[in-house]
Each structure stands twice: as C-alpha cells, then as structure tokens.
Amino acid sequence: MTKLNQVKNLNTLIFIASVVVAIAIVAVVLFFSDAQKASTYTVADFPDAASVVGDPEVIQTRVDKINEYYSQLGSNGGADDFIYWMNIGLMKRNLADYRGAEGAWQEALNHGRNSVVFGNLASLYFYEFKEPVKAIEYYNEAIRINPHNFSYYQDLAGVYRYELNQFDKVEEVMLEAAQRDVAQDNNYYLYLVDFYDEQGNEDKFQEYLNKILSNNPNQNILDSLESSGYTST
C-alpha cells in the first residue's frame, strides 16, 4: 500500500470516528433533553384532569409526585425503576392521561413482568380505549402470572360480556377460573348466577345457584345471594 493510500485510509477512519462521536453526542443531548422535559410536568400538561379530580390542590399534588418519580429514575442503579414507572402510570391515570399511563406501564414491563402491570394495561384497553382484543391479551397474561386474582377473571369475562357479546365465553372464563382458583370457586359461580339471571336463562341460573348451595358457601356468599334476592331466609 502506498503512503498516499495509507493517508487516505487514515483520513477515512478519522472521519467515520468523528461521525460516530457526533451521533453519540446528539443522542446523549436528546436523552437528557427528554428526561428534563419528562421531569418538569405542570398542571397544564393534564388538561382532562378536572374531569376526574375536583380539587385543584389534589391535581397539583399528583403532578408533583409524577415529577418526583421521574427524578428518581436511574437512582440506586435503576433497581427501583419498576416501582417508579408503576407509580408514574398510576398518577397519570388518576389525572385522566390514559395514553401517558399506558406508556409508563409499558416501560415498567421492561423492568419486570408483573401481573399487576398486565392487569393495569388490560384495564386501560377495556375501560378507556375500548380495545377488547388487547384487553383479552393482557388479562390472559395477568392470569397466567397470577391465577388467583378474582378481578382479572371478572374483567376478562366482562370484555366478552359487555364489549363482544360472546356470552359462551363468559361461562368458559368463569369455569376455568373456578378450576384454577378453587379457594374462591363460589365467587365465580356467583358471577354466573348473576349473569344468567340478567340473561333470563332460568336453567343456567338454577344450575349455578344449586352449585353454590351444595358447595359449603361461606357467610359472605350467602349474604350476597340473599341481598340480590336469589335466596331468602
């Protein structure tokens, strides 16, 4: 290789290295710019908050908490970032910033695949965004991680019941829940008693009512049946 070619190659390497360094600098600047922006929220950033929170002081307190949580991200080597993202999502949801809550909880998943995160996201997709397919996906993942949470099954059944009108799936979800979570099986049968009463399906209503009564129901279940008018003393 001639000396001229060596010089050209060296210049090329220097140019490439300079470009890489420049890109890295830009990335760092953008990162800290975004972090600074994220940690300086004001009440004005939550225009819908008044629809769910009546007290302006409460709104301000929640905004302050969001900024506090953002400022803590990365501290302690990032060991607590999961909790901070969870709390950021909670505060944003409580300020009617549902997309912001979604983003925070999705970020939390990068730090820990916890059933609560999946349940929170499923709830957003069910109640706020009306995206039943996504809601089902996330409820199923929450149930896979924690098969003993009644509210996950109740809401999953609710997606089929209220959003998709797939009534056979309601029974399927609750029977599967009763098998997985035997300690609460009467709670799932009680859901079906209410469901089939609403549907006007007397046979199914009576089937699950009898199932409860023959399954050693506790006093809370008996009180629920009586208060709903399904039984009498």
C-alpha positions in Angstrom: 0.0 0.0 0.0 1.4 3.4 -0.9 1.9 6.1 1.6 -0.8 8.2 -0.1 -3.3 5.4 0.3 -2.4 5.0 3.9 -3.1 8.6 4.5 -6.4 8.4 2.7 -7.4 5.4 4.7 -6.4 7.1 7.9 -8.4 10.2 7.0 -11.4 8.0 6.2 -11.2 6.3 9.6 -10.9 9.6 11.4 -14.0 10.9 9.5 -16.0 7.8 10.4 -14.9 8.1 14.1 -15.9 11.8 14.1 -19.4 10.9 12.7 -19.9 8.2 15.4 -18.9 10.6 18.1 -21.2 13.3 16.8 -24.1 10.9 16.7 -23.4 9.7 20.2 -23.3 13.4 21.4 -26.6 14.1 19.7 -28.2 11.0 21.3 -27.0 12.0 24.8 -28.3 15.5 24.3 -31.7 14.3 23.2 -31.8 11.8 26.0 -31.2 14.3 28.7 -33.5 16.8 27.0 -36.3 14.3 27.0 -35.6 13.4 30.6 -35.6 17.0 31.6 -38.9 17.6 29.8 -40.4 14.5 31.4 -39.5 15.6 34.9 -41.0 19.1 34.6 -44.7 18.4 34.1 -47.1 21.1 35.0 -50.9 21.0 35.6 -51.3 22.4 32.0 -50.0 19.1 30.7 -53.1 17.3 32.1 -56.0 19.2 30.5 -58.5 16.4 31.3 -57.6 16.1 35.0 -60.5 18.2 36.2 -62.9 15.6 34.7 -61.7 13.0 37.3 -60.3 15.2 40.1 -62.4 18.1 41.5 -59.8 19.6 43.8 -57.0 21.6 42.1 -54.7 21.0 45.0 -55.0 17.3 44.5 -54.2 17.7 40.8 -51.1 19.7 41.7 -50.0 17.2 44.3 -50.3 14.4 41.7 -48.3 16.4 39.2 -45.6 17.0 41.8 -45.5 13.3 42.5 -45.0 12.5 38.9 -42.1 14.9 38.7 -40.6 13.3 41.8 -40.9 9.8 40.4 -39.2 10.9 37.1 -36.4 12.5 39.1 -35.7 9.2 40.9 -35.4 7.1 37.7 -32.0 5.6 37.4 -31.2 6.1 41.1 -29.8 3.2 43.0 -28.6 1.7 39.7 -32.1 1.6 38.4 -33.1 -1.0 40.9 -36.4 0.7 41.7 -37.3 1.9 38.2 -40.1 -0.7 38.0 -41.8 0.9 41.0 -41.3 4.5 39.7 -42.8 3.6 36.3 -45.7 1.9 38.0 -46.4 5.0 40.1 -46.0 7.3 37.2 -48.6 5.3 35.3 -50.9 5.4 38.3 -50.6 9.1 38.8 -51.2 9.7 35.1 -54.2 7.5 35.0 -55.6 9.4 38.0 -55.1 12.6 36.0 -57.0 11.2 33.0 -53.8 10.9 31.0 -54.6 7.4 29.8 -52.1 7.3 27.0 -49.4 8.6 29.3 -50.3 5.8 31.8 -50.1 3.3 29.0 -46.6 4.4 28.1 -45.4 4.4 31.7 -46.8 0.9 32.3 -45.3 -0.4 29.1 -42.0 1.0 30.3 -42.5 -0.8 33.6 -42.7 -4.1 31.7 -39.1 -3.5 30.6 -38.1 -3.7 34.3 -40.4 -6.6 35.4 -43.2 -8.7 34.0 -45.6 -8.4 36.9 -49.2 -9.4 36.8 -50.3 -6.0 38.2 -48.8 -4.2 35.2 -50.6 -6.5 32.8 -53.8 -6.1 34.7 -53.4 -2.3 34.7 -52.8 -2.2 31.0 -55.7 -4.6 30.3 -58.0 -2.3 32.4 -57.0 0.6 30.2 -57.7 -1.3 27.0 -61.0 -2.5 28.3 -62.4 0.6 30.1 -60.7 3.6 28.5 -59.6 2.6 24.9 -62.3 0.1 24.1 -59.8 -2.3 22.6 -61.2 -5.7 23.6 -58.6 -7.8 21.7 -55.7 -6.1 23.5 -57.6 -6.3 26.8 -58.1 -10.0 26.5 -54.4 -10.5 25.6 -53.3 -8.6 28.7 -55.8 -10.1 31.1 -54.7 -13.6 30.0 -51.1 -12.7 30.7 -52.0 -11.3 34.1 -53.9 -14.5 34.8 -51.0 -16.7 33.6 -48.7 -15.0 36.1 -51.3 -14.8 38.9 -54.1 -17.3 38.5 -55.7 -16.4 41.9 -56.9 -12.9 41.3 -60.7 -12.7 41.1 -60.7 -9.2 39.4 -58.7 -10.4 36.4 -61.3 -13.1 35.6 -64.2 -10.8 36.4 -62.9 -8.2 34.0 -61.9 -10.7 31.3 -65.4 -12.1 31.4 -66.7 -8.5 31.3 -64.9 -7.9 28.0 -66.7 -10.9 26.4 -70.0 -9.9 28.2 -70.1 -6.2 27.5 -67.8 -5.5 24.6 -68.0 -8.6 22.4 -71.4 -10.2 23.3 -69.7 -13.6 23.3 -71.8 -15.0 26.1 -70.5 -18.6 25.9 -67.0 -17.3 26.6 -68.3 -15.7 29.9 -69.2 -19.1 31.2 -65.9 -20.6 29.9 -63.8 -18.0 31.6 -65.6 -18.4 35.0 -65.5 -22.2 34.9 -61.8 -22.1 34.1 -61.3 -19.7 37.0 -63.1 -21.9 39.4 -60.8 -24.8 38.5 -57.7 -22.7 38.8 -58.7 -20.8 41.9 -60.6 -23.5 43.9 -60.5 -21.5 47.1 -62.8 -18.9 45.5 -64.8 -21.1 43.3 -68.2 -20.0 44.7 -67.3 -16.4 43.8 -67.0 -17.4 40.2 -70.3 -19.4 40.4 -71.9 -16.4 42.0 -70.8 -14.3 39.0 -72.6 -16.8 36.7 -75.7 -16.8 38.8 -75.9 -13.0 38.3 -75.0 -13.3 34.6 -77.7 -15.9 33.8 -80.3 -14.0 35.9 -79.6 -11.0 33.7 -79.8 -13.2 30.6 -83.1 -14.7 31.7 -81.7 -18.2 31.4 -83.5 -19.9 34.3 -81.9 -23.3 33.8 -78.4 -22.0 34.0 -79.3 -19.6 36.8 -80.6 -22.5 38.9 -77.7 -24.8 37.9 -75.1 -22.4 39.4 -77.3 -21.4 42.3 -77.6 -25.0 43.3 -73.9 -25.5 42.7 -73.1 -22.8 45.3 -75.6 -24.0 47.8 -74.2 -27.6 47.7 -70.6 -26.3 47.9 -70.4 -25.2 51.5 -70.8 -21.4 50.8 -69.4 -19.0 53.4 -71.5 -16.3 55.0 -70.4 -13.6 52.6 -71.7 -15.7 49.7 -74.9 -16.4 51.4 -75.4 -12.7 52.3 -74.7 -11.8 48.6 -77.3 -14.3 47.4 -79.9 -13.0 49.8 -79.2 -9.3 49.2 -79.6 -10.0 45.5 -82.9 -11.7 46.1 -81.7 -15.1 44.9 -82.4 -16.7 48.2 -84.3 -15.9 51.3 -84.0 -16.9 55.0 
